[in-house]
Amino acid sequence: MNSSVSIDEFKEYYLDNDYDENMFNEDGYINPNYNSSKKTGLIAKIFEDHWKDVYEKHKESIDKKRPNAPLEIQKIIDCHNKNLGCSVFQCPKCHDFIFVGHTCKSRMCPSCGYKYKNERVENILQTAYNCKHRQIVFTIPKELRKYFYHPFKRRINILFKAVNLTIWSLFNESFKYDKKRKKMKKYISKIKSTPGFFAFLHTFGRDLKWNPHIHVLIAEMKLCSNGLISKFEYFDFNALSKRFQKILLDLLEEEIGPSFKKEKFLSYKNHPNGFYVYAEKKEFKNLKDGIEYVTRYCGRVPISENRIINYDGKNVTFCYNDHKDESYHEITISAEQFIITLINHFVPTNFKIIRYYGFYRKKHKLHDKMVMLVNKAVKSFRKSILKHELSILKSFKRNPYNCPKCDVRTEFVVLIN
């Protein structure tokens, strides 16, 4: 056979063999459950049951604010169920056919998002230097969150920019009160210091509400313009909070215009100590644990399926522990509300939700003298274990290319497109 064929071409080939009536549905398409270890996930099931009705009802709003949602949701529905094509293998012992459905590769897919997360974690680990890193979380008050929902790209880019400028200011600027002029005076350091950090966008809280905020993993060191490297362990919480507030509000006023002035005034009045910035030392077992902690929310839908405790075909019940006091809560909403809630957190295709800044953004003149967290000799090996077969073996203790009946390695037959 050719290396790639259509379903009809494969059926012609297969009719020359012992035909299994369960292999194809009555409509002629491959039965998604035939010799497949992948079952439809619960979130994909909810989308499959209700997406068409939800989209027809909210089409105008979805197309305007989350235009990639129809494509991404269809990917999730079709992931691994052979609608995206599949690779066909045959067991040399029992001669049965095994279908490995193609995955959607979407980071919003509960299944594929896990692989996306692992790849991002590995990329960051292989970029990071072998030094201590601090987690910082930049949050915005509830009344300002609406400004970051739409237009998504521009406003979230502003949030990233505000975080970057705030950290640069902390490293290079100081402020003192001028008694004569009765205002704060800014001083810029003559020797410029460059920090190095990774920034991760999260758009939701545990209750799934819209709550854009940025987690930062920053190296506790700085690269100085005089060619020296020194430790940087002290982070002024008050300075971070107030500078982040001013920088973000100034950027929003520049973006939105004069209509934002009243909101800006109220924001200063209601938050005299600045916006909340968490910067206390959080001891992770190692940097990988820290990276996995902040990355796991960047590469999947906002809720893991084990938090969905009931779906009756019409309503969805999910649970969460409140971040403030870890109290347990259960929420029941309609499937329509559940889908709309998830769509709110869809990010545009190819939008960078993990970004590198400072000396992690590109190599600098002292890069070759730095001690990397991951040794060059093991980089290729670490990437190899992320491949499909080894990932399945590690996670599920089975080989996806073995016959489910005989547990014998199957042989590739053809690719159905």
Buried (B, 14 or more C-beta within 10 A) or exposed (E): EEEEBEBEBBBEBBEEEEEEEEBBEEEEEBBBBBBBBBEBBBBBBBBBBBBEEBBEEBEEEBEEBBEBBBEBBBBBBBBBBBBBBBBBBBBEEEEBBBBBBBBBEBBBBBBBBBBBBBBBBBBBBBBBBEBBBBBBBBBBEEEBBEBBBEBBEEBBBBBBEBBBBBBBBBBBEEBEEEEEEEEEEEEEEEEBBBBBBBBBBBBBBBBBBBBBBBBBBBBBBBBBEEEEBEEBEEBEBEBBBBBBBBBBBEBBBEBBEEEBEEBBEEBEEEBEEBBBBBBEEEEBEEBBEBBBBBBBBBBBBBBBBEBBEEBEEEBBBBBBEEEEEEEEEEBEBEBBBBBBBBBBBBBEEEEEBBBBBBBBBEEBEEEEEBEBBBEEEEBEEEEEEBEEEEBBEEEEEEBBBBBBEEEEEBEEBBBBE
